[in-house]
Amino acid sequence: DQEQIDDRIYELEELLRENPSLSFNELCRSRNNCVVTLLALLELCRMGKAEFSQEELFADVKINART
């Protein structure tokens, strides 16, 4: 549902203001939340507000705020 994604985008923007580097695993509280979080993060990336990085294959994905 788009409203859930929009709400999660807002939450993630607030989290990224407080901490410019987050862990994807820490952001996922449940399977449903994981899907909504991923969609929200992809939108933030598309808007140029966040970027993803991963140190090695199968490692946790880090989300970094873009300024």
PDBQT receptor file of N, H, CA, C and O in Angstrom, charges set to zero:
ATOM      1  N   ASP A   1       0.842  -1.166   0.000  1.00  0.00    +0.000 N 
ATOM      2  CA  ASP A   1       0.000   0.000   0.000  1.00  0.00    +0.000 C 
ATOM      3  C   ASP A   1       0.903   1.250   0.000  1.00  0.00    +0.000 C 
ATOM      4  O   ASP A   1       1.828   1.349   0.806  1.00  0.00    +0.000 OA
ATOM      5  N   GLN A   2       0.633   2.179  -0.887  1.00  0.00    +0.000 N 
ATOM      6  H   GLN A   2      -0.118   2.098  -1.541  1.00  0.00    +0.000 HD
ATOM      7  CA  GLN A   2       1.479   3.357  -1.069  1.00  0.00    +0.000 C 
ATOM      8  C   GLN A   2       1.574   4.209   0.197  1.00  0.00    +0.000 C 
ATOM      9  O   GLN A   2       2.610   4.820   0.458  1.00  0.00    +0.000 OA
ATOM     10  N   GLU A   3       0.506   4.249   0.975  1.00  0.00    +0.000 N 
ATOM     11  H   GLU A   3      -0.335   3.753   0.763  1.00  0.00    +0.000 HD
ATOM     12  CA  GLU A   3       0.525   5.041   2.208  1.00  0.00    +0.000 C 
ATOM     13  C   GLU A   3       1.552   4.483   3.199  1.00  0.00    +0.000 C 
ATOM     14  O   GLU A   3       2.251   5.247   3.864  1.00  0.00    +0.000 OA
ATOM     15  N   GLN A   4       1.644   3.153   3.298  1.00  0.00    +0.000 N 
ATOM     16  H   GLN A   4       1.077   2.532   2.757  1.00  0.00    +0.000 HD
ATOM     17  CA  GLN A   4       2.642   2.538   4.169  1.00  0.00    +0.000 C 
ATOM     18  C   GLN A   4       4.053   2.890   3.704  1.00  0.00    +0.000 C 
ATOM     19  O   GLN A   4       4.927   3.182   4.520  1.00  0.00    +0.000 OA
ATOM     20  N   ILE A   5       4.267   2.860   2.409  1.00  0.00    +0.000 N 
ATOM     21  H   ILE A   5       3.557   2.623   1.746  1.00  0.00    +0.000 HD
ATOM     22  CA  ILE A   5       5.586   3.179   1.859  1.00  0.00    +0.000 C 
ATOM     23  C   ILE A   5       5.927   4.637   2.122  1.00  0.00    +0.000 C 
ATOM     24  O   ILE A   5       7.048   4.949   2.524  1.00  0.00    +0.000 OA
ATOM     25  N   ASP A   6       4.973   5.534   1.899  1.00  0.00    +0.000 N 
ATOM     26  H   ASP A   6       4.062   5.281   1.573  1.00  0.00    +0.000 HD
ATOM     27  CA  ASP A   6       5.201   6.957   2.160  1.00  0.00    +0.000 C 
ATOM     28  C   ASP A   6       5.528   7.209   3.629  1.00  0.00    +0.000 C 
ATOM     29  O   ASP A   6       6.419   7.996   3.949  1.00  0.00    +0.000 OA
ATOM     30  N   ASP A   7       4.796   6.532   4.523  1.00  0.00    +0.000 N 
ATOM     31  H   ASP A   7       4.072   5.893   4.263  1.00  0.00    +0.000 HD
ATOM     32  CA  ASP A   7       5.068   6.673   5.959  1.00  0.00    +0.000 C 
ATOM     33  C   ASP A   7       6.467   6.166   6.290  1.00  0.00    +0.000 C 
ATOM     34  O   ASP A   7       7.186   6.779   7.079  1.00  0.00    +0.000 OA
ATOM     35  N   ARG A   8       6.850   5.042   5.683  1.00  0.00    +0.000 N 
ATOM     36  H   ARG A   8       6.266   4.543   5.042  1.00  0.00    +0.000 HD
ATOM     37  CA  ARG A   8       8.174   4.468   5.953  1.00  0.00    +0.000 C 
ATOM     38  C   ARG A   8       9.279   5.366   5.379  1.00  0.00    +0.000 C 
ATOM     39  O   ARG A   8      10.345   5.485   5.982  1.00  0.00    +0.000 OA
ATOM     40  N   ILE A   9       9.042   5.989   4.236  1.00  0.00    +0.000 N 
ATOM     41  H   ILE A   9       8.176   5.892   3.746  1.00  0.00    +0.000 HD
ATOM     42  CA  ILE A   9      10.014   6.933   3.675  1.00  0.00    +0.000 C 
ATOM     43  C   ILE A   9      10.255   8.056   4.672  1.00  0.00    +0.000 C 
ATOM     44  O   ILE A   9      11.402   8.424   4.928  1.00  0.00    +0.000 OA
ATOM     45  N   TYR A  10       9.187   8.599   5.234  1.00  0.00    +0.000 N 
ATOM     46  H   TYR A  10       8.256   8.300   5.027  1.00  0.00    +0.000 HD
ATOM     47  CA  TYR A  10       9.313   9.668   6.224  1.00  0.00    +0.000 C 
ATOM     48  C   TYR A  10      10.113   9.191   7.437  1.00  0.00    +0.000 C 
ATOM     49  O   TYR A  10      11.004   9.894   7.912  1.00  0.00    +0.000 OA
ATOM     50  N   GLU A  11       9.792   7.993   7.935  1.00  0.00    +0.000 N 
ATOM     51  H   GLU A  11       9.067   7.422   7.549  1.00  0.00    +0.000 HD
ATOM     52  CA  GLU A  11      10.512   7.440   9.087  1.00  0.00    +0.000 C 
ATOM     53  C   GLU A  11      12.000   7.274   8.778  1.00  0.00    +0.000 C 
ATOM     54  O   GLU A  11      12.852   7.617   9.597  1.00  0.00    +0.000 OA
ATOM     55  N   LEU A  12      12.303   6.749   7.599  1.00  0.00    +0.000 N 
ATOM     56  H   LEU A  12      11.611   6.470   6.934  1.00  0.00    +0.000 HD
ATOM     57  CA  LEU A  12      13.696   6.520   7.220  1.00  0.00    +0.000 C 
ATOM     58  C   LEU A  12      14.457   7.828   7.039  1.00  0.00    +0.000 C 
ATOM     59  O   LEU A  12      15.633   7.914   7.393  1.00  0.00    +0.000 OA
ATOM     60  N   GLU A  13      13.798   8.844   6.493  1.00  0.00    +0.000 N 
ATOM     61  H   GLU A  13      12.843   8.774   6.206  1.00  0.00    +0.000 HD
ATOM     62  CA  GLU A  13      14.443  10.155   6.370  1.00  0.00    +0.000 C 
ATOM     63  C   GLU A  13      14.820  10.695   7.747  1.00  0.00    +0.000 C 
ATOM     64  O   GLU A  13      15.902  11.254   7.925  1.00  0.00    +0.000 OA
ATOM     65  N   GLU A  14      13.923  10.525   8.722  1.00  0.00    +0.000 N 
ATOM     66  H   GLU A  14      13.044  10.070   8.577  1.00  0.00    +0.000 HD
ATOM     67  CA  GLU A  14      14.206  10.964  10.090  1.00  0.00    +0.000 C 
ATOM     68  C   GLU A  14      15.380  10.179  10.676  1.00  0.00    +0.000 C 
ATOM     69  O   GLU A  14      16.271  10.759  11.296  1.00  0.00    +0.000 OA
ATOM     70  N   LEU A  15      15.378   8.863  10.480  1.00  0.00    +0.000 N 
ATOM     71  H   LEU A  15      14.654   8.392   9.976  1.00  0.00    +0.000 HD
ATOM     72  CA  LEU A  15      16.466   8.030  10.987  1.00  0.00    +0.000 C 
ATOM     73  C   LEU A  15      17.804   8.406  10.361  1.00  0.00    +0.000 C 
ATOM     74  O   LEU A  15      18.828   8.431  11.044  1.00  0.00    +0.000 OA
ATOM     75  N   LEU A  16      17.798   8.700   9.054  1.00  0.00    +0.000 N 
ATOM     76  H   LEU A  16      16.966   8.680   8.499  1.00  0.00    +0.000 HD
ATOM     77  CA  LEU A  16      19.032   9.064   8.368  1.00  0.00    +0.000 C 
ATOM     78  C   LEU A  16      19.538  10.443   8.805  1.00  0.00    +0.000 C 
ATOM     79  O   LEU A  16      20.739  10.704   8.744  1.00  0.00    +0.000 OA
ATOM     80  N   ARG A  17      18.645  11.318   9.240  1.00  0.00    +0.000 N 
ATOM     81  H   ARG A  17      17.669  11.105   9.290  1.00  0.00    +0.000 HD
ATOM     82  CA  ARG A  17      19.078  12.611   9.771  1.00  0.00    +0.000 C 
ATOM     83  C   ARG A  17      19.803  12.412  11.108  1.00  0.00    +0.000 C 
ATOM     84  O   ARG A  17      20.793  13.082  11.398  1.00  0.00    +0.000 OA
ATOM     85  N   GLU A  18      19.288  11.479  11.913  1.00  0.00    +0.000 N 
ATOM     86  H   GLU A  18      18.483  10.934  11.677  1.00  0.00    +0.000 HD
ATOM     87  CA  GLU A  18      19.879  11.205  13.222  1.00  0.00    +0.000 C 
ATOM     88  C   GLU A  18      21.172  10.400  13.110  1.00  0.00    +0.000 C 
ATOM     89  O   GLU A  18      22.115  10.618  13.871  1.00  0.00    +0.000 OA
ATOM     90  N   ASN A  19      21.209   9.468  12.155  1.00  0.00    +0.000 N 
ATOM     91  H   ASN A  19      20.443   9.291  11.537  1.00  0.00    +0.000 HD
ATOM     92  CA  ASN A  19      22.354   8.581  11.985  1.00  0.00    +0.000 C 
ATOM     93  C   ASN A  19      22.566   8.380  10.488  1.00  0.00    +0.000 C 
ATOM     94  O   ASN A  19      21.787   7.665   9.858  1.00  0.00    +0.000 OA
ATOM     95  N   PRO A  20      23.591   8.984   9.901  1.00  0.00    +0.000 N 
ATOM     96  CA  PRO A  20      23.762   8.948   8.448  1.00  0.00    +0.000 C 
ATOM     97  C   PRO A  20      24.140   7.586   7.860  1.00  0.00    +0.000 C 
ATOM     98  O   PRO A  20      24.291   7.466   6.644  1.00  0.00    +0.000 OA
ATOM     99  N   SER A  21      24.296   6.557   8.702  1.00  0.00    +0.000 N 
ATOM    100  H   SER A  21      24.173   6.655   9.690  1.00  0.00    +0.000 HD
ATOM    101  CA  SER A  21      24.597   5.218   8.201  1.00  0.00    +0.000 C 
ATOM    102  C   SER A  21      23.775   4.205   8.992  1.00  0.00    +0.000 C 
ATOM    103  O   SER A  21      23.873   4.131  10.217  1.00  0.00    +0.000 OA
ATOM    104  N   LEU A  22      22.967   3.428   8.280  1.00  0.00    +0.000 N 
ATOM    105  H   LEU A  22      22.887   3.488   7.285  1.00  0.00    +0.000 HD
ATOM    106  CA  LEU A  22      22.087   2.446   8.912  1.00  0.00    +0.000 C 
ATOM    107  C   LEU A  22      22.315   1.066   8.316  1.00  0.00    +0.000 C 
ATOM    108  O   LEU A  22      22.832   0.935   7.206  1.00  0.00    +0.000 OA
ATOM    109  N   SER A  23      21.929   0.053   9.054  1.00  0.00    +0.000 N 
ATOM    110  H   SER A  23      21.510   0.160   9.955  1.00  0.00    +0.000 HD
ATOM    111  CA  SER A  23      22.017  -1.326   8.596  1.00  0.00    +0.000 C 
ATOM    112  C   SER A  23      20.636  -1.781   8.143  1.00  0.00    +0.000 C 
ATOM    113  O   SER A  23      19.647  -1.553   8.840  1.00  0.00    +0.000 OA
ATOM    114  N   PHE A  24      20.561  -2.423   6.978  1.00  0.00    +0.000 N 
ATOM    115  H   PHE A  24      21.364  -2.608   6.411  1.00  0.00    +0.000 HD
ATOM    116  CA  PHE A  24      19.274  -2.906   6.476  1.00  0.00    +0.000 C 
ATOM    117  C   PHE A  24      18.659  -3.908   7.449  1.00  0.00    +0.000 C 
ATOM    118  O   PHE A  24      17.456  -3.862   7.705  1.00  0.00    +0.000 OA
ATOM    119  N   ASN A  25      19.470  -4.809   7.991  1.00  0.00    +0.000 N 
ATOM    120  H   ASN A  25      20.448  -4.847   7.783  1.00  0.00    +0.000 HD
ATOM    121  CA  ASN A  25      18.948  -5.805   8.937  1.00  0.00    +0.000 C 
ATOM    122  C   ASN A  25      18.349  -5.158  10.171  1.00  0.00    +0.000 C 
ATOM    123  O   ASN A  25      17.354  -5.656  10.699  1.00  0.00    +0.000 OA
ATOM    124  N   GLU A  26      18.916  -4.081  10.638  1.00  0.00    +0.000 N 
ATOM    125  H   GLU A  26      19.724  -3.676  10.209  1.00  0.00    +0.000 HD
ATOM    126  CA  GLU A  26      18.385  -3.396  11.808  1.00  0.00    +0.000 C 
ATOM    127  C   GLU A  26      17.048  -2.720  11.508  1.00  0.00    +0.000 C 
ATOM    128  O   GLU A  26      16.236  -2.528  12.412  1.00  0.00    +0.000 OA
ATOM    129  N   LEU A  27      16.819  -2.364  10.265  1.00  0.00    +0.000 N 
ATOM    130  H   LEU A  27      17.479  -2.519   9.530  1.00  0.00    +0.000 HD
ATOM    131  CA  LEU A  27      15.592  -1.663   9.885  1.00  0.00    +0.000 C 
ATOM    132  C   LEU A  27      14.401  -2.595   9.693  1.00  0.00    +0.000 C 
ATOM    133  O   LEU A  27      13.254  -2.150   9.727  1.00  0.00    +0.000 OA
ATOM    134  N   CYS A  28      14.664  -3.876   9.493  1.00  0.00    +0.000 N 
ATOM    135  H   CYS A  28      15.596  -4.238   9.466  1.00  0.00    +0.000 HD
ATOM    136  CA  CYS A  28      13.595  -4.843   9.231  1.00  0.00    +0.000 C 
ATOM    137  C   CYS A  28      13.119  -5.471  10.532  1.00  0.00    +0.000 C 
ATOM    138  O   CYS A  28      13.867  -6.180  11.205  1.00  0.00    +0.000 OA
ATOM    139  N   ARG A  29      11.874  -5.205  10.876  1.00  0.00    +0.000 N 
ATOM    140  H   ARG A  29      11.266  -4.629  10.329  1.00  0.00    +0.000 HD
ATOM    141  CA  ARG A  29      11.313  -5.748  12.108  1.00  0.00    +0.000 C 
ATOM    142  C   ARG A  29      10.499  -7.012  11.841  1.00  0.00    +0.000 C 
ATOM    143  O   ARG A  29      10.368  -7.863  12.721  1.00  0.00    +0.000 OA
ATOM    144  N   SER A  30       9.961  -7.137  10.647  1.00  0.00    +0.000 N 
ATOM    145  H   SER A  30      10.068  -6.446   9.932  1.00  0.00    +0.000 HD
ATOM    146  CA  SER A  30       9.166  -8.311  10.268  1.00  0.00    +0.000 C 
ATOM    147  C   SER A  30       9.265  -8.470   8.755  1.00  0.00    +0.000 C 
ATOM    148  O   SER A  30       9.784  -7.589   8.069  1.00  0.00    +0.000 OA
ATOM    149  N   ARG A  31       8.779  -9.569   8.243  1.00  0.00    +0.000 N 
ATOM    150  H   ARG A  31       8.357 -10.285   8.800  1.00  0.00    +0.000 HD
ATOM    151  CA  ARG A  31       8.849  -9.815   6.800  1.00  0.00    +0.000 C 
ATOM    152  C   ARG A  31       8.077  -8.744   6.028  1.00  0.00    +0.000 C 
ATOM    153  O   ARG A  31       8.574  -8.220   5.030  1.00  0.00    +0.000 OA
ATOM    154  N   ASN A  32       6.874  -8.419   6.480  1.00  0.00    +0.000 N 
ATOM    155  H   ASN A  32       6.471  -8.845   7.291  1.00  0.00    +0.000 HD
ATOM    156  CA  ASN A  32       6.087  -7.390   5.812  1.00  0.00    +0.000 C 
ATOM    157  C   ASN A  32       6.792  -6.040   5.893  1.00  0.00    +0.000 C 
ATOM    158  O   ASN A  32       6.843  -5.297   4.913  1.00  0.00    +0.000 OA
ATOM    159  N   ASN A  33       7.330  -5.733   7.059  1.00  0.00    +0.000 N 
ATOM    160  H   ASN A  33       7.288  -6.337   7.855  1.00  0.00    +0.000 HD
ATOM    161  CA  ASN A  33       8.056  -4.482   7.240  1.00  0.00    +0.000 C 
ATOM    162  C   ASN A  33       9.287  -4.440   6.342  1.00  0.00    +0.000 C 
ATOM    163  O   ASN A  33       9.669  -3.374   5.861  1.00  0.00    +0.000 OA
ATOM    164  N   CYS A  34       9.902  -5.585   6.117  1.00  0.00    +0.000 N 
ATOM    165  H   CYS A  34       9.592  -6.451   6.509  1.00  0.00    +0.000 HD
ATOM    166  CA  CYS A  34      11.097  -5.656   5.273  1.00  0.00    +0.000 C 
ATOM    167  C   CYS A  34      10.761  -5.241   3.831  1.00  0.00    +0.000 C 
ATOM    168  O   CYS A  34      11.524  -4.513   3.196  1.00  0.00    +0.000 OA
ATOM    169  N   VAL A  35       9.640  -5.700   3.336  1.00  0.00    +0.000 N 
ATOM    170  H   VAL A  35       9.021  -6.292   3.852  1.00  0.00    +0.000 HD
ATOM    171  CA  VAL A  35       9.222  -5.356   1.965  1.00  0.00    +0.000 C 
ATOM    172  C   VAL A  35       8.949  -3.866   1.863  1.00  0.00    +0.000 C 
ATOM    173  O   VAL A  35       9.411  -3.212   0.929  1.00  0.00    +0.000 OA
ATOM    174  N   VAL A  36       8.211  -3.331   2.808  1.00  0.00    +0.000 N 
ATOM    175  H   VAL A  36       7.836  -3.863   3.567  1.00  0.00    +0.000 HD
ATOM    176  CA  VAL A  36       7.894  -1.901   2.813  1.00  0.00    +0.000 C 
ATOM    177  C   VAL A  36       9.180  -1.084   2.950  1.00  0.00    +0.000 C 
ATOM    178  O   VAL A  36       9.352  -0.070   2.273  1.00  0.00    +0.000 OA
ATOM    179  N   THR A  37      10.077  -1.528   3.824  1.00  0.00    +0.000 N 
ATOM    180  H   THR A  37       9.937  -2.351   4.374  1.00  0.00    +0.000 HD
ATOM    181  CA  THR A  37      11.352  -0.826   4.025  1.00  0.00    +0.000 C 
ATOM    182  C   THR A  37      12.176  -0.836   2.750  1.00  0.00    +0.000 C 
ATOM    183  O   THR A  37      12.735   0.192   2.371  1.00  0.00    +0.000 OA
ATOM    184  N   LEU A  38      12.260  -1.974   2.084  1.00  0.00    +0.000 N 
ATOM    185  H   LEU A  38      11.805  -2.810   2.392  1.00  0.00    +0.000 HD
ATOM    186  CA  LEU A  38      13.027  -2.057   0.839  1.00  0.00    +0.000 C 
ATOM    187  C   LEU A  38      12.453  -1.128  -0.218  1.00  0.00    +0.000 C 
ATOM    188  O   LEU A  38      13.207  -0.420  -0.886  1.00  0.00    +0.000 OA
ATOM    189  N   LEU A  39      11.145  -1.115  -0.382  1.00  0.00    +0.000 N 
ATOM    190  H   LEU A  39      10.533  -1.690   0.161  1.00  0.00    +0.000 HD
ATOM    191  CA  LEU A  39      10.516  -0.229  -1.368  1.00  0.00    +0.000 C 
ATOM    192  C   LEU A  39      10.766   1.240  -1.017  1.00  0.00    +0.000 C 
ATOM    193  O   LEU A  39      11.034   2.056  -1.898  1.00  0.00    +0.000 OA
ATOM    194  N   ALA A  40      10.677   1.568   0.260  1.00  0.00    +0.000 N 
ATOM    195  H   ALA A  40      10.458   0.905   0.977  1.00  0.00    +0.000 HD
ATOM    196  CA  ALA A  40      10.929   2.951   0.692  1.00  0.00    +0.000 C 
ATOM    197  C   ALA A  40      12.387   3.334   0.446  1.00  0.00    +0.000 C 
ATOM    198  O   ALA A  40      12.669   4.449   0.006  1.00  0.00    +0.000 OA
ATOM    199  N   LEU A  41      13.316   2.416   0.729  1.00  0.00    +0.000 N 
ATOM    200  H   LEU A  41      13.087   1.510   1.087  1.00  0.00    +0.000 HD
ATOM    201  CA  LEU A  41      14.734   2.700   0.507  1.00  0.00    +0.000 C 
ATOM    202  C   LEU A  41      15.046   2.869  -0.982  1.00  0.00    +0.000 C 
ATOM    203  O   LEU A  41      15.841   3.730  -1.358  1.00  0.00    +0.000 OA
ATOM    204  N   LEU A  42      14.431   2.064  -1.811  1.00  0.00    +0.000 N 
ATOM    205  H   LEU A  42      13.785   1.365  -1.506  1.00  0.00    +0.000 HD
ATOM    206  CA  LEU A  42      14.636   2.207  -3.255  1.00  0.00    +0.000 C 
ATOM    207  C   LEU A  42      14.143   3.566  -3.731  1.00  0.00    +0.000 C 
ATOM    208  O   LEU A  42      14.769   4.190  -4.588  1.00  0.00    +0.000 OA
ATOM    209  N   GLU A  43      13.036   4.022  -3.185  1.00  0.00    +0.000 N 
ATOM    210  H   GLU A  43      12.527   3.516  -2.489  1.00  0.00    +0.000 HD
ATOM    211  CA  GLU A  43      12.516   5.344  -3.546  1.00  0.00    +0.000 C 
ATOM    212  C   GLU A  43      13.460   6.446  -3.067  1.00  0.00    +0.000 C 
ATOM    213  O   GLU A  43      13.710   7.405  -3.798  1.00  0.00    +0.000 OA
ATOM    214  N   LEU A  44      13.987   6.319  -1.840  1.00  0.00    +0.000 N 
ATOM    215  H   LEU A  44      13.784   5.541  -1.246  1.00  0.00    +0.000 HD
ATOM    216  CA  LEU A  44      14.948   7.305  -1.332  1.00  0.00    +0.000 C 
ATOM    217  C   LEU A  44      16.204   7.329  -2.201  1.00  0.00    +0.000 C 
ATOM    218  O   LEU A  44      16.772   8.392  -2.449  1.00  0.00    +0.000 OA
ATOM    219  N   CYS A  45      16.624   6.180  -2.650  1.00  0.00    +0.000 N 
ATOM    220  H   CYS A  45      16.162   5.316  -2.448  1.00  0.00    +0.000 HD
ATOM    221  CA  CYS A  45      17.787   6.093  -3.533  1.00  0.00    +0.000 C 
ATOM    222  C   CYS A  45      17.483   6.780  -4.868  1.00  0.00    +0.000 C 
ATOM    223  O   CYS A  45      18.309   7.527  -5.392  1.00  0.00    +0.000 OA
ATOM    224  N   ARG A  46      16.299   6.521  -5.407  1.00  0.00    +0.000 N 
ATOM    225  H   ARG A  46      15.628   5.914  -4.981  1.00  0.00    +0.000 HD
ATOM    226  CA  ARG A  46      15.900   7.144  -6.675  1.00  0.00    +0.000 C 
ATOM    227  C   ARG A  46      15.850   8.663  -6.547  1.00  0.00    +0.000 C 
ATOM    228  O   ARG A  46      16.174   9.378  -7.495  1.00  0.00    +0.000 OA
ATOM    229  N   MET A  47      15.446   9.157  -5.379  1.00  0.00    +0.000 N 
ATOM    230  H   MET A  47      15.183   8.576  -4.608  1.00  0.00    +0.000 HD
ATOM    231  CA  MET A  47      15.354  10.596  -5.128  1.00  0.00    +0.000 C 
ATOM    232  C   MET A  47      16.721  11.203  -4.809  1.00  0.00    +0.000 C 
ATOM    233  O   MET A  47      16.845  12.420  -4.668  1.00  0.00    +0.000 OA
ATOM    234  N   GLY A  48      17.747  10.354  -4.697  1.00  0.00    +0.000 N 
ATOM    235  H   GLY A  48      17.646   9.366  -4.812  1.00  0.00    +0.000 HD
ATOM    236  CA  GLY A  48      19.087  10.851  -4.422  1.00  0.00    +0.000 C 
ATOM    237  C   GLY A  48      19.335  11.163  -2.955  1.00  0.00    +0.000 C 
ATOM    238  O   GLY A  48      20.281  11.883  -2.635  1.00  0.00    +0.000 OA
ATOM    239  N   LYS A  49      18.514  10.642  -2.060  1.00  0.00    +0.000 N 
ATOM    240  H   LYS A  49      17.746  10.057  -2.320  1.00  0.00    +0.000 HD
ATOM    241  CA  LYS A  49      18.653  10.927  -0.635  1.00  0.00    +0.000 C 
ATOM    242  C   LYS A  49      19.400   9.839   0.122  1.00  0.00    +0.000 C 
ATOM    243  O   LYS A  49      19.782  10.041   1.275  1.00  0.00    +0.000 OA
ATOM    244  N   ALA A  50      19.612   8.692  -0.506  1.00  0.00    +0.000 N 
ATOM    245  H   ALA A  50      19.302   8.528  -1.442  1.00  0.00    +0.000 HD
ATOM    246  CA  ALA A  50      20.307   7.580   0.151  1.00  0.00    +0.000 C 
ATOM    247  C   ALA A  50      21.056   6.776  -0.893  1.00  0.00    +0.000 C 
ATOM    248  O   ALA A  50      20.770   6.844  -2.089  1.00  0.00    +0.000 OA
ATOM    249  N   GLU A  51      22.029   6.007  -0.404  1.00  0.00    +0.000 N 
ATOM    250  H   GLU A  51      22.261   5.952   0.567  1.00  0.00    +0.000 HD
ATOM    251  CA  GLU A  51      22.762   5.091  -1.274  1.00  0.00    +0.000 C 
ATOM    252  C   GLU A  51      23.062   3.825  -0.491  1.00  0.00    +0.000 C 
ATOM    253  O   GLU A  51      23.137   3.847   0.738  1.00  0.00    +0.000 OA
ATOM    254  N   PHE A  52      23.230   2.731  -1.202  1.00  0.00    +0.000 N 
ATOM    255  H   PHE A  52      23.169   2.713  -2.200  1.00  0.00    +0.000 HD
ATOM    256  CA  PHE A  52      23.500   1.439  -0.589  1.00  0.00    +0.000 C 
ATOM    257  C   PHE A  52      24.952   1.069  -0.786  1.00  0.00    +0.000 C 
ATOM    258  O   PHE A  52      25.576   1.456  -1.774  1.00  0.00    +0.000 OA
ATOM    259  N   SER A  53      25.486   0.316   0.161  1.00  0.00    +0.000 N 
ATOM    260  H   SER A  53      24.980   0.001   0.964  1.00  0.00    +0.000 HD
ATOM    261  CA  SER A  53      26.824  -0.254  -0.004  1.00  0.00    +0.000 C 
ATOM    262  C   SER A  53      26.854  -1.603   0.706  1.00  0.00    +0.000 C 
ATOM    263  O   SER A  53      26.100  -1.859   1.644  1.00  0.00    +0.000 OA
ATOM    264  N   GLN A  54      27.760  -2.459   0.220  1.00  0.00    +0.000 N 
ATOM    265  H   GLN A  54      28.374  -2.251  -0.543  1.00  0.00    +0.000 HD
ATOM    266  CA  GLN A  54      27.914  -3.787   0.793  1.00  0.00    +0.000 C 
ATOM    267  C   GLN A  54      29.383  -4.159   0.673  1.00  0.00    +0.000 C 
ATOM    268  O   GLN A  54      29.948  -4.113  -0.420  1.00  0.00    +0.000 OA
ATOM    269  N   GLU A  55      30.005  -4.528   1.785  1.00  0.00    +0.000 N 
ATOM    270  H   GLU A  55      29.546  -4.566   2.673  1.00  0.00    +0.000 HD
ATOM    271  CA  GLU A  55      31.437  -4.799   1.784  1.00  0.00    +0.000 C 
ATOM    272  C   GLU A  55      31.803  -6.089   1.072  1.00  0.00    +0.000 C 
ATOM    273  O   GLU A  55      32.853  -6.165   0.434  1.00  0.00    +0.000 OA
ATOM    274  N   GLU A  56      30.960  -7.099   1.170  1.00  0.00    +0.000 N 
ATOM    275  H   GLU A  56      30.107  -7.037   1.689  1.00  0.00    +0.000 HD
ATOM    276  CA  GLU A  56      31.230  -8.373   0.509  1.00  0.00    +0.000 C 
ATOM    277  C   GLU A  56      29.918  -9.079   0.216  1.00  0.00    +0.000 C 
ATOM    278  O   GLU A  56      28.878  -8.720   0.767  1.00  0.00    +0.000 OA
ATOM    279  N   LEU A  57      29.962 -10.070  -0.639  1.00  0.00    +0.000 N 
ATOM    280  H   LEU A  57      30.807 -10.361  -1.087  1.00  0.00    +0.000 HD
ATOM    281  CA  LEU A  57      28.783 -10.833  -1.022  1.00  0.00    +0.000 C 
ATOM    282  C   LEU A  57      28.108 -11.411   0.216  1.00  0.00    +0.000 C 
ATOM    283  O   LEU A  57      28.777 -11.992   1.070  1.00  0.00    +0.000 OA
ATOM    284  N   PHE A  58      26.811 -11.261   0.320  1.00  0.00    +0.000 N 
ATOM    285  H   PHE A  58      26.267 -10.789  -0.374  1.00  0.00    +0.000 HD
ATOM    286  CA  PHE A  58      25.977 -11.751   1.415  1.00  0.00    +0.000 C 
ATOM    287  C   PHE A  58      26.184 -11.015   2.742  1.00  0.00    +0.000 C 
ATOM    288  O   PHE A  58      25.612 -11.414   3.756  1.00  0.00    +0.000 OA
ATOM    289  N   ALA A  59      26.976  -9.968   2.753  1.00  0.00    +0.000 N 
ATOM    290  H   ALA A  59      27.441  -9.644   1.929  1.00  0.00    +0.000 HD
ATOM    291  CA  ALA A  59      27.139  -9.151   3.960  1.00  0.00    +0.000 C 
ATOM    292  C   ALA A  59      25.918  -8.251   4.114  1.00  0.00    +0.000 C 
ATOM    293  O   ALA A  59      25.141  -8.080   3.175  1.00  0.00    +0.000 OA
ATOM    294  N   ASP A  60      25.757  -7.681   5.292  1.00  0.00    +0.000 N 
ATOM    295  H   ASP A  60      26.388  -7.819   6.055  1.00  0.00    +0.000 HD
ATOM    296  CA  ASP A  60      24.655  -6.756   5.532  1.00  0.00    +0.000 C 
ATOM    297  C   ASP A  60      24.788  -5.548   4.613  1.00  0.00    +0.000 C 
ATOM    298  O   ASP A  60      25.895  -5.095   4.321  1.00  0.00    +0.000 OA
ATOM    299  N   VAL A  61      23.674  -5.045   4.171  1.00  0.00    +0.000 N 
ATOM    300  H   VAL A  61      22.775  -5.413   4.408  1.00  0.00    +0.000 HD
ATOM    301  CA  VAL A  61      23.657  -3.863   3.307  1.00  0.00    +0.000 C 
ATOM    302  C   VAL A  61      23.582  -2.639   4.197  1.00  0.00    +0.000 C 
ATOM    303  O   VAL A  61      22.746  -2.562   5.097  1.00  0.00    +0.000 OA
ATOM    304  N   LYS A  62      24.459  -1.688   3.941  1.00  0.00    +0.000 N 
ATOM    305  H   LYS A  62      25.138  -1.750   3.209  1.00  0.00    +0.000 HD
ATOM    306  CA  LYS A  62      24.469  -0.428   4.672  1.00  0.00    +0.000 C 
ATOM    307  C   LYS A  62      23.756   0.637   3.849  1.00  0.00    +0.000 C 
ATOM    308  O   LYS A  62      23.918   0.714   2.631  1.00  0.00    +0.000 OA
ATOM    309  N   ILE A  63      22.984   1.437   4.520  1.00  0.00    +0.000 N 
ATOM    310  H   ILE A  63      22.852   1.375   5.509  1.00  0.00    +0.000 HD
ATOM    311  CA  ILE A  63      22.278   2.545   3.875  1.00  0.00    +0.000 C 
ATOM    312  C   ILE A  63      22.919   3.821   4.383  1.00  0.00    +0.000 C 
ATOM    313  O   ILE A  63      22.999   4.050   5.590  1.00  0.00    +0.000 OA
ATOM    314  N   ASN A  64      23.372   4.646   3.463  1.00  0.00    +0.000 N 
ATOM    315  H   ASN A  64      23.307   4.460   2.482  1.00  0.00    +0.000 HD
ATOM    316  CA  ASN A  64      24.042   5.895   3.823  1.00  0.00    +0.000 C 
ATOM    317  C   ASN A  64      23.255   7.077   3.278  1.00  0.00    +0.000 C 
ATOM    318  O   ASN A  64      22.768   7.051   2.148  1.00  0.00    +0.000 OA
ATOM    319  N   ALA A  65      23.138   8.113   4.100  1.00  0.00    +0.000 N 
ATOM    320  H   ALA A  65      23.533   8.134   5.018  1.00  0.00    +0.000 HD
ATOM    321  CA  ALA A  65      22.464   9.344   3.675  1.00  0.00    +0.000 C 
ATOM    322  C   ALA A  65      23.342  10.053   2.666  1.00  0.00    +0.000 C 
ATOM    323  O   ALA A  65      24.566  10.075   2.800  1.00  0.00    +0.000 OA
ATOM    324  N   ARG A  66      22.715  10.630   1.659  1.00  0.00    +0.000 N 
ATOM    325  H   ARG A  66      21.721  10.612   1.551  1.00  0.00    +0.000 HD
ATOM    326  CA  ARG A  66      23.433  11.470   0.688  1.00  0.00    +0.000 C 
ATOM    327  C   ARG A  66      23.070  12.899   0.977  1.00  0.00    +0.000 C 
ATOM    328  O   ARG A  66      21.913  13.228   1.241  1.00  0.00    +0.000 OA
ATOM    329  N   THR A  67      24.075  13.745   0.924  1.00  0.00    +0.000 N 
ATOM    330  H   THR A  67      25.015  13.478   0.710  1.00  0.00    +0.000 HD
ATOM    331  CA  THR A  67      23.828  15.163   1.218  1.00  0.00    +0.000 C 
ATOM    332  C   THR A  67      23.866  15.985  -0.052  1.00  0.00    +0.000 C 
ATOM    333  O   THR A  67      23.680  17.201  -0.005  1.00  0.00    +0.000 OA
TER     334      THR A  67
